[in-house]
Amino acid sequence: MAANVSPRAARQAYDAARVRRDFPILATQVNGHPLVYLDSAASSQRPLPVLRAVEDYETHSHANVHRGVHALSQAATSAFEGARERARRFLNARSTREIIFVRGTTEAINLVAQSYARPRFAPGDEILITALEHHANIVPWQMVCEATGCTLKVAPINRRGELLYEELAQLLSPRTRLVAIAHVSNALGTVLPVKRIVEAAHAQGAVVLVDGAQAVPHSRIDVRALGADFYAFSGHKMYAPTGIGVLYGREELLAAMPPWQGGGEMILTVSFDQTTYNELPWKFEAGTPNISGAVGLAAAMDYLESLGLEAVAAHEARLLALATAELLRIPGIELVGTAAHKASVVSFTLAGVHAHDLGTILDTEGIAVRTGHHCAMPVMTFFGIPATARASFGCYNTEDDVARLVAGLGRAREVFG
Amino acid sequence: MDLKELYRDVILDHNRHPRNFGRLESAGSGGEVLHADGHNPLCGDRLSVYVRLNGERIEDIRFEGSGCAISTASASLMTEAVKGKERAAVARLFDQVHNLLTHHDAAPGAALGKLAALSGVSEFPARVKCATLSWHTLNAALGHGAATVSTE
């Protein structure tokens, strides 16, 4: 997002055609056309190094982790814990005790809701979110409010889809116990001023959870620089497999939190009278984890850093600017989400053509976009629309993809005359 | 997959100019209006179906709401097709429509009339729910006991 690379230098350095060759699925033909994949914000594709790392692990190293003295169990444990160290470096966390492997962002947020918020919040306490959150950063907090009697507050956005920071600041008070915000809006692409929000929240004694699902593939995340207390993200939106994600939490907060799921792995000793829990991070990882997923996630982090996160971000920013300009030339197109600071997502409607019909028409041209409410129904309600079409860009997209999208939208206007 | 098979002229026409669009109010003479709401959470389509029965016969029907071309056109075509029909005939018609929407090789029977224009949907499995939403909503309006159907 904050890519301090001169456009010319980045254009020379970044070779999207070479990046595309790392993603075998991009050679797929869809409905007789070469695939144009513009749905990475829903789930990105996987490059060969990730596919190979998972295959290599499954072929040569698999056994259960932390459970055996035999060679494969040690190999699996070292791969899994190696992935944790990789994630620590990726986020610049202080310690691997702060890296909890989870299924994805949704599970990470639910973990904090159930283990941090639910045991300690009470009537009179407030949880503050924003109007552009994904359902995964709304519903878990509603569940906490229902269980504890605390109150959910929502900071508003404007018609461009920008957070009204001053209004958020006014909603902060000593009653605010937790602030939960997206780093980047999945439906609108808006980038939130996380650092500023964290500072304001901390000044009121609130902890901050950041939903980083849409941010990790597009920017370098430094949890210490951001100051976030919790940072959640999914592997599958950053070129890793599904079913693996990370919850980063500040160690002193995690240490004080009770486990939220019980079982193997998360214990030290069990008797029928008393069970003692394992140390961080395993206290929060009951049951056999997604070992190959973690291996794939570590490979994806290697891959992204080998491309250069800043170079990827600059490339995507160019595509976003190009797509925005090209779409605005099409009669009937309205952009939904025009924040000054955006990442990698262009959401839009086309007059006279429902988003769902648009999705079908583009699909017949081999173009994959997301259509619908993007798990952000309150955002759709705010803009008074049932749905949008959303094109999102990843490291492998090209200017040709944008041209194909524009041509596909022309076809949609033709069909609907 | 041929787009022209899905978006036939009849479909586009009924999308642009939906027939029997609007609400039905209860007539003073006691015509009870049955009503149900349908919602497809995947794409945000919402529609309401209003039916006035005369005994077993659908005397009048209207719908309102917003949705994609397939759901709007399907609802519009449905209202034309079922108006004046007995409940039992409507149930048989729904079976035939459902078969048409879900079987690639289904040959539209003569009974379907204009509804045959929906046959292209079977090539687009993701869109079957759009086409059936109005029918399920009509079923809810007709099928529920008086206690669960809102009457106006």
Interface residues (C-beta under 8 A of the other chain):
Chain A: N31 V353 H354 A355 H356 D357 T360 I361 T364 T371 G372 H373 M380 P386 A387 V415 F416 G417
Chain B: M1 L3 L6 Y7 L12 L42 C43 G44 D45 R46 S66 G67 C68 A69 I70 F124 A126 R127 C130
